[in-house]
Amino acid sequence: MEQFIISPSSGIPIYKQLYSQIERMVLNGYFSVDQRLPSVRQVASDLDVNPMTVSKAYGLLEERGYLTRLRGKGMVVTARDDEVLQQEKLTMLDEMIKELLAQAKQMGISDDKVVQMINRNVANKQDETVGKE
């Protein structure tokens, strides 16, 4: 499945990798409301993983309200309130920031240095935007 990228050697369980990718795709609108996701068997076959792995990821996404199971039609993306969607994006981003800070700490890089680097990247991005106008 070309839209999902799985790394069996990453140390992160495959179902979590799949869950995270689909969650981001739903939050970012890659999968639209009522869009049907590929079947468990199709994803498992394309990624060469156990169907139970895909089923576990889909089940967790259903529990969190991202997907709805339609009898005979598979899993479809659930409609979400814009405010809830925005909060979920911010929650996901917060988790990504925590992970970034944890990794920086492991490398001996201070939180202040990370903030400085982020600010520099934001400024560079703004400079690029201004230069294109």
N, C-alpha and C positions, 0 to 999 in steps of 0.2 A: 504494500500500500504506500504509494509515494507521498501521501500527505502526512503520514506518521513516521517518525524516525525513532527507532528503538536501538539502544546500545546495551546488549546483554552483559557486557563487561564493565558497565559503569558503577556497579555496586548498588544501584537503585533498582528495586524490583520492577519488572517489566509492566505489571499492571499499574504501578504508580506513574511510570513514564507515560503510559497511554492515557491514564486518567488526567494527568497534568496537561498534556497536549490538547486533549479534547476540551477540557475546561477552558483553556486559553482561547481555543478556536471558537467556542460558543460565546465567551465574553467579548471577543473582538469582532464577532459577526461573520467569521469565516463560514460557520454553519448558521444558517438563518432559522428563524422560528418555523416550526413544522417541517423542517428539512429532515429527511430520513437518513440516518447514518448507515454505513455499510453493515451488513450482517456480521454477527460474531464469527461465523465460519469463514466469511470472505476476508475479514481482517486477520484472523488467525492464519489462514492459508497464505495471504500476501506477506505477512511478517514472519511466517514460519515459527509460530508460537502455539502453545496449547490453547484451544478454544476456551478453557476455563479461565485462563489469564485475561482474555478479552472480556469474557462474561463478568468477571470480578470488577474490572474497570467500569464497564457499562452499568453494573448494579450500583456501584458507589455513586456514579453520576446521577443515576435515577434517585437514589436516596437523598442526594443534595438538591434535587429539583431541577437539574439541568436537562435531563432526558425524561421522556415518558414512553412507556412500553405500550404499543398498540398491537393488540392481538392479530396475528397474521401479517402484520406490516413491519414489525421490528421496532427499533428505537427512533424516536423523533425528538427534535430539540423543543423544549418547553418554552412558552412565552414567559418573559420575566418583566417585572416592573422596572422602569428606567432607573428609579432611585435605588432599588435593590441591586440592579446590575452595576451601577456606579460604585456602590459600597463594596460589592464583591471584587471589582477591579482594584479598588484601593487596598482591600485586605490582601489580595494576591501580591500586589506591588510591595506592601509592607513585609510580607514573608520573604520576598526576593531580596529586599534591602537587608533584612536580618541575616539571610544566608550570605550575602555579600560581605557584611561586617564580620561574620564568623570566619569566613575564608580569609579575609584580610588579616584578622587577628592571628590566624594560624601561620600566616606568612610574616608576622611581625610588623604589620603596617597599622598605624594608629587610626582611630576613627576620624581624627582631624584631617589626616592625610587623605583618607577616602573622600571626605566631604570636599576638600580642596580639589581633588581630581574630578569629582562630579561637577562642581561649579565651573571648572575649566572646560569640561566637555559641554556643559550647557552654553557657556559663552561662545565656544567654537561653533556650536550648532546655530546659535543666533547670528554669528558673523556670516556663516554660510547662507542663511536665509536672506540676510540683508544684501549680500553680494549678488543674489539671483534676481533681485527686484529691479 
